[in-house]
Amino acid sequence: MVLSSNRPQTTASTNPFEAALGRPLTKQSIQVLQINLGRRCNLSCTHCHVEAGPHRTEELSPAILAQLLAMLDRFPQIRTVDLTGGAPEMNYGFRPLVERAHALGKDIIVRSNLTIFFEPGFADLPEYFARHQVRVVASLPCYLPDNVDSMRGQGVYDDSIRAIQQLNALGYGTDPQLILDLVYNPPIPKDENFRLTPSQAALEGDYKGYLAENFDIAFNQLLTITNLPIGRTRFQLAHRGLLAPYTEFLAAHHNPANVAGLMCRSELSIDYEGRVYDCDFNQMAGVPAQTPDGEPITVESLLTADSLDVISRVQTRPYCYGCTAGSGSSCGGALTD
């Protein structure tokens, strides 16, 4: 499921990301609001950089939900509301945010693990998604069952297939208003035979062919995402003595053509406590977005400033090379192909 790179690995220390750019990474006008509603999830995936799971209790509060709803009302420049978790559907505030964003004509994304459909109290989600024209971005890290179950848990593949079939029955994947995208993540490396994420277009063809032939399944796009050394991925790499070599490998494959499309430049990532970050990865690494004066930003401070565009410089770290290596990686998949 992955392609080997022919470029040699570097053994030098990883350079700061901005050194590879030769300049600071600058912020553009904000168009995307990505909200992590909390870390409650019905799964505990091995590659989860959020470290979510069934025993996590952190989630959005009523006070922060009120601020987020006010933000949607006040800033028409927000085109997309991207809801994530954990399983976002399990965390407080999910449906109020969907309904307000839908009423305002925003594009809505839910990053779903699909298996949530079969948990008590969530059986209505497919119809709810369709009624509010929610774009479903669903993790399916391979089109073969063994690879999925090894990363996400026994039986997850079969449940995911059943969930996709439910969505297909409602028009997802065929109705242009009901978008279903699948997400590929490569396995976490077990040795120094590192590989870049494969061609998104080629792998999408493999997914579509296999799933159509075996399950009569349709979907819109495949999104390929590189595993960044954060969260459980970082832990496993460090446990195997691979954290530094893997980060250096990503840096050695930095592709400047991907910089213009980096998601961090036009989005805000917000956690369940109302703190603001440049991207979801910085959120999980605890690297807050800052004003030009170096002050951390919150939803409350943005409302007080009456502006979303208060960040001039994106906060970067060595793991940012994961977003620019090879064909690039973002919450929207590859950046070049």
C-alpha positions, 0 to 999 in steps of 0.5 A: 500500500506504500511506495518506496522512495529512491532518495537517500535518507539523511543522517544529519540533524533535522533543520528547523522548518523555517530554515528550509523555507528560507522565511517565516511561514505566513498566515492568509485570510481565514476561511476554515474553522476546524474544531476539535470537540473533544477526545471521547471516541469509541475507538483507540486507533494505533495511529491516532495523533489525538490519543482519543479513546473510550475512556477520555472525557475531555469535551467542549463546554457550554460556554465555549460552544456559545463562543463558537456559535457567536463566531459563526454568526459574526464572521461570514469569511468562514466558508468551511466548518470542519468538525473533528475529535475523537469521534466528533459525533460523541462530544458535546456541541456537535449537533448545535454546530452542524445546525448553525453552520447549515443554517448559515450556508457553510460547508460542513465536514465531519471527520467520522470513524463510521463505526459510531453509527453502530453505537447506542444512540447514534443510529440516526447519524447517516440520515442526520448527515444527509439532511444537513448535507454534511460532507463525510470524511471517513477513515479507511486506512486500507481497502483490505480488512487485515490492514484496517483491523490491525490499525483500528481494532478487530471488526472495524473494517466490516463495520466501516463497510456496512456504514459506507453502504448505509451512506451510499443508500442515502445518495452519498458518493453519487448525489453531488450534494452528499460528498463521501471521502475516504482517508488513507493513512500508511502503517506506522514504520517498524524499521528504517525502511521508510516510505513516502505516502503513495500517489493519491490518484493511483491509490484512489483507483485501487480503492474504487475498483476493489470496493465497487467490485466486492461491496458495490460501494461508491465514494467521491475522493480518497485523501492520503495523509502522512503520519506525523510524529505526534501522539500515538505515532510519536510514542510508537516511533520513539519506542522503536528508536525511530523518531529522529530518523523518521523526522529526518526522512520527512525533512529530506523529502521536503517539497517546496511546491507544497508550501503554498497549499498548506492548510495551516495558512488559511485555517484556525484549529480550535480545541475543546477549551477554546484555545486557538492553533494554526493547525490540528497537529500544532493543537495536539503538540501543544503549540498555540497560535500567537499574535505578532506580540507573542500572545496566545490566542483564544476564541474569546480574544478573537471575538473581542478583537472582532477579527479572525485575521490576527495571526501573521506568522504560523508556528512551525516545528520539525514535524511540519515536514510531514505536510510538505514531504513528497506529494504533501499532506493535509486534512484535504489529502495530497497537495501535489500529485 
